[in-house]
Amino acid sequence: MFENMTWLNEPASWKDGGDSLTLETADGTDFWRKTHYGFIRDTGHFLSTEVAGDFTATVTLAGDFTALYDQAGLMFRIDERTWLKAGVEYSDGALQLSTVITNGTSDWSLCPLGADQDEITLRLSRQGTAVHVQYLEPGAPAGQWKSLRLGYLPLESLCQVGVMACSPQRGGLTVRFTGFSIAPSDGINLHP
């Protein structure tokens, strides 16, 4: 599942289990550009492959999210100035759904998960310059995706797509990814 993928900022500890990937983050890792804080970080762990054109990427993840800004999920990027990360993030004392779109500078949106969850399944679709982030609610029937965010990002045909994890405030966040897949996009359907 994760073979032939390349690390950006490879973690010191990680294991490819064939149908799963488990990693442990380094201290002070993040992806962020300028907004509010003024700093630039391109130190997060990102395992990716190159994809051309429109696609849909899916993954299920679980982790020990306990410190402020602990995060993991899906990411795609052109370079350090143009990327999107979407997943879960620990903020305000709870696990949140999080999306950051960066086009020169980063933005950030959060949505409370509501209940404690052992794992979350995410889907990220690209259709031209439109990007759609979705998730499955716990107990929801398969295929009943909920929209988290629809955004714009000027992307070239070829971009890097994969899984990411960061822990800006500590080291040692352990994350397990399963069910990672990339498929051709059948378009963005906002109201199925």
N, C-alpha and C positions, 0 to 999 in steps of 0.2 A: 504493500500500500504506500509506503514512504520511500521505496527504492528509487534511485535516480533523481532524488531531490537534493537541493543544495542549501547549506546553512548560511545565513547572515548572522553573525555573532553567535557562533556555536556555543551552547552551554557546556560546562565542564562535565556534567553528568546527564546522560540521556541514553535511552535504550529503545531500539526498534524491535518490537515483539512480533513483527509480521503483520498482524491485524490491529496493532496498537502502537502508539509512541508515548513513552513516558519521559518527562524531563524535569530537571530541577533548575530553577532560575538562579542567576547570579545577582548579587546586590546592586541596586542602583540602575536596573535595566528599564528602558522605556523607549517609546516612539512618541515624539512631540515636537512641534515647531512654533515657538514664539508666543502665541496668544496668551494673554494675561500674565503668565509667569516670566516671559521674556527669554527663556532659554531654548536651546535646541538639543534634543536627544534622539539619537539613532542607534541605540545600544541594545534594544530588545532582541529576543531570540526569535528568528523567523526561518522556518524550513519551507522551501518553495520549489516550484517547477515553473517553467515558462509555458504560457498558454496564449494562443493567437485568437483574436476575434471574441465573440460573445460566449459566455460560459455560465454554468451554475456550479458552485462549490458548496459542499456540505460536510459537516463534522459534528460529532458528539464529543463533549469534553466533561471532565470532572477534575476538581482540584481542592486543595486545602487553603482556600481564600480567606485570610484572616487579618491581613495588614492593609492599611490604606493604599489604594490604587493597585493591589494585586489584580492581575488581569490575564485573560487568555481567550483565544478565539481564532477567527479567520482573518487573513490579510491579503490584500493585493497591492502591488506598487509598481511604479515605473522607475522611480529613484527616490532619494531622500526628501524631495520636495513635493512629490505627487504620490499619495497612497491613501488607503482606507484600512482601518482595523475595526472589527466588530466582534463582540463577544460578551463575556461577563467581566465585571469589575467590582471590587469591594470598595464601597464609598458610603459615607454617612452611616457606618455601622451595620451595613447590610449588603448583600449581593445584588448588583444591578445589571440590567442589560445596558450595554454601552456601545456607542459608535463614534469614531473620530474620522472625519474626512479632512485630508490635508491637501491643499492646493496652494503651496507657498507658505500658508499658515494653517494651523490646526483649529478645528472646532471640536465640540464635545457635546454629546447628548446622552442622557441617562433615563432609564425607565425601571422602576422597582420591579423585582421579580415577584414580590408578594409573599411567597412561601419558600422555606428552605428546600433546596433541591439537591439531590445527589449528582445529577448530571443535566446538561442542557444540549439540545440539538439546534444547530444554526445553519442557515442557508444564505448564501451571498450570490446574487445574480448580476451579471453585467450585460447590458444591451446598449451598444454604442457608448454614449457618454453618461447614460443613466445607470445607477447602481441601486439595487434593492436588497435590503437586509431583512431577513425573516427568522422566526424561531418557532419551535413547537412548545406549547404549554404542557406541563406535566399532566398525564392522563388523557390528553387529547388524542383522538384517533389519528393514525398515520395519515399524512397528507393534508391535515388541517393547519396549514402554516398561518401564523399571525405576522402582520407587517410591523416592523420596528422603525424602518427608515427608508425613504426614497431620496436619493441625492444625485448630485451632478459631479462628475470628475472627468476632465479632458484626458482621455487615455489614448495612447497609441495602440495599434493593433496587438502588439506583443507586450505582455506584462507578466510579472511574477505573481503566483497564487500559492497560498499555503496556510500553515498554522503558525500562530505566534503566541508568545507568553512573555510577560514582563512583571517585575516587582520593584518599583522605584524606591520603596522604603525599607527593603530588606532583601536578603538572599534566602534561598531555600523553599520557594513556592514550588510544590510538586503538582504537575498537571499530567493527566492521561487523556490522550486523544484516540478516538476510535471512529470507524465508519467514514473516514475521510474519502471523498470522491470529487472528481471534476468531470462534468459532462457538458456537451453542447447545450446552449441555452435554447429553450423553446419560447423565449420572450418573457416579459415582465407582465404578469397578470395581477393587477391590484385588487380586483374584485371577482374572484372565481365563483 
